[in-house]
Amino acid sequence: MDGIFFYWLSWMGWIVATFLMPKTPRRWKVAAIILISILLSGMNMHTAQFSCSYTVLFLVGVACIYASGYSRFQQLYYVIVCGIIIIAYAGFCLLELYDPVWIFIDRKWILTGLILYICFMVIKDAEKRFAAIILGVVGGDFLYAVVIRDIASYEVGSLRTLDVLATAVGAMFIWEMLVYFSAYLDLYVLKSHRQKQSTYK
């Protein structure tokens, strides 16, 4: 069922942001973004050639506002990274369309792995990775829609695409939590070791 991963992971993310994150302005921003994304997921904007979900338009706007705070050099680098993700996403979708026999694993897991691999290779900052995932997936979906516009109608940002986006963002969040807890555990072990050494002295 298309959309189940998007709704499931989005509600989980909203619960974490609302009840578990520290009470900072960032907490309310994250919770509001997730909630608005869920509310807009059932509405589409229709044009002569395309149909586009309001959710992806909203998320792209948020990502662009976030990226506007970068320096010129960082923005240029960011555009190049997003371009790589866009081409990779659209290329996989075209491969799936023209030669589906090679796709023997669920597409969302393959796309999630591909997107995360690119992000980990070229972006060090966690927040920049989240924004790059949003812009890359939505841009790749739009590029795919442009390529196949003469073959079939296509909805940019459909629930199927939102599943991929939510899976990639959720996997990135889990990874960042593992990194945080491993660093906290290392600090705790180091502190315990120093206390033991001071006790023995």
N, C-alpha and C positions, 0 to 999 in steps of 0.2 A: 504494500500500500504506500503510494507516494505521499510524502509529507510526514510520515510517522516519526522519523528520526528528527526532523526539524522541530516538530511540536514537543516531542519528548525531551530533547536536549535543551530547547529554549526554555521550557518550564523549569527544568533542573537548574539551568543557569540563572534564571530569575530568582529562584528560591535561594541559591547560594549568594547571589548579589544582595538580596534583600535582608536575609537573616544571618548570614555568616561573615560577610565582609565587614571590615572596620567602618565605623560611622563617619565617613568622609564624603565630600562632594562627589568624588569619583564613584562611590558606591551608588548614589542616586542616579548618576548619569548612565552607568552600566545597566541598572535595573530598568530605567526608562527606555533605553535603546532596545533592550530585549522585548519589553512589553509592547512597545509601538510596532516592532517587527512582527510580533505575533498577530496584533490587531489588523495590520495592513495585508497580511498574507492572503486573505480571501478576496482582495480587490485588484483589478488589473486596469491598466491604461491601454486603450486601443488606438492604433494609428492605421494608415492606409496599408502598411506592409507588415507591421509587427503588433504583437500584444506583449505588454511588459507588466510585471508585478510591481505594485507600489512598494513592496518590502525591499526589493533590490534597489529601487531608486532612492529610498530613504537611507539604506545602508551605504550606498555609494556617496551620498551627500555627507554622511557622518565621516566616512573615511577621507574624503577630500578636505573637509574642514580640519580634520586631525593633521593631514599631510601639509596643509597650508602653513603650519608653524615651522616647517623645516627650512633650512637654508637652501639657496638655489642649487648648490651642488648636491645636497641630499635629495632634493626634489627630482633632479635629473636622474640620479642613481635609482630612485624609487620608481620612476617611469620606466626605466630599462628593466628593472626586476619584474614589475607588473606586466610588461610586455612579454617577458619570457614565460610567465605563468599563463597569460592569455593564449599565446601560441601553443603551449603544451596542452592546455585544456581543449582548445578548439581542434587541435590535431588529433587528440584521442577521440573526441566525439565524431570526427570525420572517419577515422579508422573504424570505429564502432558501426557507423552507418554503412560504409562501403564493404567492409570485410568483417562482419560480426563473429565469424567462426573462431577468430583468434581470442575473443573475449570470453574466457571460461570462468572468470571470477566476477562477482557483482561489481558493476562499474563504479559505484560510490567508494568502494574500498581501494580500487586501483587509482582513481582520481585523487582521493585523499592522500594516499601514499606518494603520488607524484607531486602534488602541491606542497606537501610538507617537506619532501626531500629538497625541492628547489628553495623553499624558505629557509631551511636550516643551512643550506650551502652558502647562501648569499646575504642573509640578514641576521644580525647578531641580537638586536633589540627585540624583546618579546612583543611589545605593543605595535611595533612596526610590522611584525609578522602578521598579526591579526588584521591590520588594515590592508596589507598586501594580499592576503587570502581573499578578502572581500572584493577588492578591485580586480584581482586576477580572475576569480571565478565568474563574476558578473561580466567582465570584459570578454572573457573567453566564450561565454554563453551568447553574448551579443554578436561576436565575430562568427560563431557557428550559425546563428540565425541569418546573418547577411549572406553567407556562402550558400545556404540551402533555400534562400527565399524564392527561387524559381522552381524548386522541386516540391516544397511543402510549406504550409504555414507552421510557425513555431512561436511558442510563448517564452520570452526571455524571463528568466527568474521563476520558472514553474516550481511546483512543489518538489519535483524530481531534482531540480538544480539546488533548491534550498536544502534538500537532504544532504547533498554533497558539501554545501557550504557549512551547514551545522556540524556535520561529521568532522570536517577539517578543523573548524574552530574548536570543537569539543576535544579532539585529540591533542591540539596544541595546548589547550588549557590544562589537560591532564598531565602532559609532559612538563609544563612549567611548574605545576604543583609537585611533581616528583623531584624536579631539580631543587625546588625550595625546601622540601622536607629532607632531601639528602644533605643539603648544605646545613640545615638546622641540626640534623643528626651528627654530622661531622663536628660541628661546633660543640654539641653536647658531649660527645665522646672525648674531644680534646680538653674540654673544661674538667671533666671527671678525671682524666689522666693527670692533669696538672694538680688537682686537689689531692690525689693519691700520692703524688711525688712530694708535695709539701707536707703531707701527713707523715710520710716515712722519714723525712728530714728532721 
